[in-house]
Amino acid sequence: MSDQKLVLDAILQTIRDAVIIADGDGVPVRVNPAFESLSGHSGADFLAARSERAAQANTQMRQALSAGSHWRGELRRGDGSQVGVEAAVSILDGGSHRLAVLHPAGAAPDVGRFGHDALTGLPNRDIFVDRVERAVLHINRIGGSVALLMMGLDRFTLVNDALGHAAGDHLLTEVARRLRQCIRETDTAVRLDGDKFALVMTIASVDDSVIVAEKVLAAVKEPFAIDGQEVVVTFSIGIALYPQDAADAGALIKQAENALHHAKVSGRNNYQFFSKDMNNKAKSRLDLESRMRRALANEEFVVFYQPKVSAENNRIVGAESLIRWIDPDKGMVNPGEFIPVAEETGLIEQIGTWVLRRSCQQLREWQDQNLSTVKVSVNVSARQFKSRALLDIVTGVLAETGLDPKWLELEITESMLMNDVEAAVRKMTALRDLGLGLSIDDFGTGYSSLSYLGRFPITTLKIDRAFIADVDRNPKTAEIARAIIGLSRGLNLEVVAEGCEIEAHIQFLKDNGCDTVQGFYYSRPVPADQFRAMLADGYLRGQG
């Protein structure tokens, strides 16, 4: 290998500028690690255009190399995003090669543009305080909280010492790339200095900051491929909240730095809130998530059934499946405590699938015992409904259990249908084509758009308990309940009233033509063996 090539290799490996070398026709033949960091493509993938995104990036850079001495445009990154770049192009060896040096649009060689870090392209300390102050002003106008996450890489100096500063820079650019993937477009990721980063976010709930902190810890501890070496690092994160922990932006920054110091001395690879109370809440939430995962593995969840009864003759005509968690250490856990966390973490999809399968299995067992067959309703969460796998999961459970689809009904809340009505109609139609029923739960509390209601292929409307609680003494809610019953009958839908607790509720619903009632007047949700006994009898006498 010639001395000239050795020098070129050394320069390309250590220079912080993104460099592309092309042949005389402008076809890229070599890139350096800084270009890989900027583009998010490996050199091999980019040069060979192995993926659609790599091919787009390759085409864009060919345009840059053929455009003259200066080019400005966009570069398709490996994660699908577009980054604005500027390229200074030089002709080498009398035209046999071309060289392009790239920078994020607006940056100058070797000097980061004001407010942005030259290495990672993230906003830097120059405008960090401004972003925090803007977030505080925004929250003062609309309400909510600002979460400031101050983050430091643990033992970063070991990477620098072992692999060199170029490898350390490569690691920092990759950390920055992963951070971008953990946040929303409205959030700000900042490189402050060295191995120190920050996230500035507006949040509606403290749990939002916990979710992001856990996402960042998980993203960063995945191994990095740095110069042929697998490198594993972790983050320590300090979290401070406005207005809970500080009266202004300056104080918020100070409290987040204090929290980061606490995280560092608490063992690294963790997050700590400035507030002890918030730390306790975060630990409780993390403990709850861990216990839920254990509960799924150890089958601590059970399904209870609440009867649905004919208002006309007290005959049991159906049931709603409701998950219950019996923790071996803490006893019955309130669904209102664990369901929201299951939604946030994604565990609701596993839990929901388990409830669906267990409900279908149980109903099939009762049918095999020649008990009265009734339709069972299973709740579908917003996250489940959005999942592309829902149709396949339902189809698979029905095939696995051998349950006739006509005995299954899925309950969906109306609000989850309104984000994308066309997609919702398509998914609901596909589910209805399986032969099962669809119910809109809590009708009247969400969007209640009558113009859309006729388009949804549903079989049942459920009147929310809010309209039943005082139906016997409040003329307005009574009129709303009558209207929903009339609407259901006009659309040829079954109507179910939930939250029926006293005889006056039942009498009102019976007088106004409601088909089915559900509530404590007849029965609370009960374990499977108790519901089996109810099925064997076939009728329920109200509690009066």
C-alpha positions, 0 to 999 in steps of 0.5 A, a space after each residue: 500500500 502506497 504512502 499516499 493511500 495510507 495518508 488518505 485513509 488516515 485523513 478520511 477516518 479521522 476528519 469530522 467532515 462528511 466526505 464522498 470520493 467519486 470517479 470522473 463520472 460522479 459515481 461515488 466510490 468511497 465515503 468516510 465514517 463521518 458521511 455514514 454518521 450524517 447519512 445513517 447509511 453504511 458505506 457499503 449500502 450507500 455505494 451499492 444502493 442496496 436499499 430504496 433509501 440508500 439508492 435515493 441517497 446515492 442518486 442525490 449525491 450523484 447530482 451533487 457531485 455533478 453540479 459544479 463547485 457548490 451544491 445544496 439540497 437534501 439527503 435521504 437518511 437511513 431512517 427515512 428522514 431528509 436532512 438538508 446538506 451543502 456540498 463543496 465539490 472539487 475536481 481531482 487528478 485532472 478530472 479522474 476523480 471528484 471529492 465532495 465535502 458535506 455539511 448540514 445546510 447552513 454550517 461552515 467547514 470546521 465550525 458549527 453554525 450558530 445554535 447547532 453542533 457541528 459533529 451531530 447536527 443537534 441544537 447545541 448549548 447556544 440555543 439550549 436555554 432559549 428552547 427551555 424558555 420557549 417551552 416554559 412560556 408555551 406551558 404558561 399559556 396552555 397548561 401542562 408541564 415541561 420535562 427537562 431530561 439531562 443525560 450523560 453517557 456513562 464511562 464515555 472516556 473509556 471508549 475514547 481511551 480504548 478506540 481513539 477520539 475518532 471512534 468517540 466522535 462516531 459513537 456520539 453521532 450514533 447516540 444523537 441519531 438514536 435520540 432523534 428516534 426517541 422523541 416527537 417532532 415537537 421535542 428538542 434533543 440537544 448536545 450540550 458538550 462532550 458526552 452530555 445531551 438534553 431533551 426538552 419536552 412539553 408533557 401532559 403527564 409525568 408518565 410521559 417523561 418516564 416513557 421517554 426516559 425508559 425508551 432512551 435507556 433502552 435505545 442507547 444500551 443496544 450495542 453500537 458498531 464502531 469501527 468494526 468493534 461492538 461498543 456498549 454504553 449506557 446513559 444516566 438521566 436526570 429529570 426536572 419538571 416545570 412548574 413542579 420543581 422550578 419557578 423559571 427556566 434557569 432553575 429548571 436547568 439547575 434542578 435537572 443537573 442536580 438530578 443527573 448527578 443523583 443518577 450518576 451516583 445512584 449506579 448509572 444506567 438509570 433515571 432520577 427525578 429531582 423530586 423524591 415524590 416523582 422518583 417514588 411514583 416513577 419507581 412504583 410505575 416501573 415496579 407495576 410494569 415489571 409485575 404485569 410482565 410477571 403476571 402474564 408469564 405466571 397467569 395471574 390474570 383472570 377473566 370475570 364476566 358481568 351478565 347482560 340481561 333482558 329487561 323484559 324477562 330477566 333472562 341472561 342474554 350475554 356477558 361482558 368479559 372483564 380482566 382482573 388481576 390477582 397479584 399473589 402478594 398484593 391481592 386484587 389490583 384495580 384495573 384503573 391502576 394497571 390498564 393505563 400503564 398497560 396501554 402506555 407500555 404496549 402490554 395491552 396488546 398481549 393482555 387483550 389477546 389473552 383475554 380474547 383467547 380465554 373468553 372464547 375458550 371459556 364460552 366453548 367449554 360452556 357450550 360443550 357442557 350444554 349450557 345456554 349459549 350466550 354472546 360474550 363481549 370482549 373489549 378492544 383497546 385503542 392500541 389493539 384496534 390500530 394494530 395491523 395484526 388485529 384481524 389475524 389475531 381474531 381469526 386465529 383465536 376463533 380457529 384455535 378455539 372452534 367458537 362460532 363467530 356469531 357468539 363473539 362481540 368486540 366492544 370498541 369505544 367511539 373515540 378510537 374510530 374518529 382519527 381515521 374514519 376510512 381506515 376504521 370502516 375498512 377494519 370493522 368491515 373485515 371483522 364483521 365479515 368474519 361473522 362476529 358482532 361489533 359494539 360501540 361502547 360508552 356511546 354519547 361520551 365521545 364524538 357521537 357523530 351521527 353522520 359517521 354512525 351510519 357508516 360503521 358496520 356495527 351491531 350494538 350501541 351501549 349507552 354509557 352509565 353517565 346517562 343511566 345514573 340519574 335517568 330516573 330523576 334528571 329529565 335531560 339525561 332521560 331524554 338523551 337515553 330515549 334518543 339513543 334508544 330510538 336511534 338504535 332502533 331506527 338503525 336496527 341495532 341492539 341497544 345495551 344500557 350499562 350502569 343499571 343499579 336500581 329498579 327505577 333504572 330497569 323500569 325506565 329502560 323497559 318502558 322505553 324499549 331498551 333491549 338489554 341491561 347490564 349493571 349491579 342491579 343484577 350482578 357485579 362482574 363474577 368469576 367464571 364458575 359463578 357465571 357458569 352457575 348463573 347460566 345453568 339457571 338462565 335467569 337473574 332476579 334483580 337485587 331491588 
